[in-house]
Amino acid sequence: MRPHRRFPIEDGSQVGEARRAAQALASDMGFEQEAVGRLALAVTELGTNLSRHVGPGRQAALLIGPTGPDIDGTASDGVQVLSLDQGGGMDLDRCLQDGYSSAGSSGTGLGAIRRMAERFDGFSAPGRGTVLAARFSPRVDRVRAFVRPPVFDVGGLSVAAPGELVSGDAWALRREGAQWTLLVADGLGHGSAAAEAADRLVALMTGATPGELAFPSAFLDRSHEGLRNTRGCAAAAVTLTEDAVALRFAGAGNITGRLISGVTDRSLISQHGTLGLQIRRLQDVVYDWPPHAALVLHSDGIVSRWTLEDTPGLLQADPAVIAGWIVRDHLRGRDDATVAVVRRPQGPLEGS
């Protein structure tokens, strides 16, 4: 999967580059021409909002890249756009209403984006800024389709190290019936050699049987040999079953896992080692998963000590919004970074 590209937006002159990149990505992915136009319009509107309402020095940026796995756990063919800023925040419900504007415009921007997108969500906090996530389909007839809530709602993103066009990180989701497996891989170093190692592990996951994925430690142990001729990678895998209140976790190296709710924050423990180079025999650990807790896995491109305690309500947002918030505030900025988030929806998802 290609990483999300980051486009800083400090003035209106930078919006065009982001729009052209989104159009090129959509064309490469086989978007219908009208769908390309809708995506371009949305990127222009989001970028213009950042330049107009946030200004320089507030970490205003657009992230543009392929969506992760689809809502049912299968591969996706869409484009995701995230708008990130550390501005003063907004009343998101009011801003999504047609006719509302704080800058004297027609006030149709965010509402129009929500209608054009296949899925849209956001979160904003006073003095902490805003993250918006919009997902666009290659076909216009998929816009605003009703989506039944799945058992698990999954989202994430990867960004490459500064100066790199590929990411040495990867994340993937595999669904087989009631069994879901989430993987995050971090190839040693960064650049194409790191990406080769992470991509190899994703390919091994794609080719594994459901029985092999039922126990993450066994899958990672077997993958160790398959990565021998690569640079090697850190990795963590989680297996979830739709009828269970627990998850099964195994990891090697510096992939961080956490279960976070409004009252708990529990770390998932990985073992030392690097797949393809040297590991001890891995073990599965079973963790209770409280109904309102979100599962977060991330690579070491994200600082290890972070908290969401000062943003009540964020954990009820779309997983892509949660991932974007973490990337915005806790990116190390010198390495590839990946964040994947899983939560159980508490109500209907907006088909977007």
Secondary structure by P-SEA (a helix, b strand, c coil): cccbbbbbbccccaaaaaaaaaaaaaaaacccaaaaaaaaaaaaaaaaaaaccccccccccccccccccccccccccbbbbbbbbccccccccccccccccccccccaaaaaaaaacccccccccccccbbbbbbbbcccccccccccccccccccccccccccccccccccccccccbbbbbbbbcccccaaaaaaaaaaaaaaaaccccccccaaaaaaaaccccccccbbbbbbbbbbccccbbbbbbcccbbbbbbcccbbbbbbbbcccccccccbbbbbbbbbcccbbbbbbccccccccccccccccccccaaaaaaaaaaccccccbbbbbbbbbccccccccc
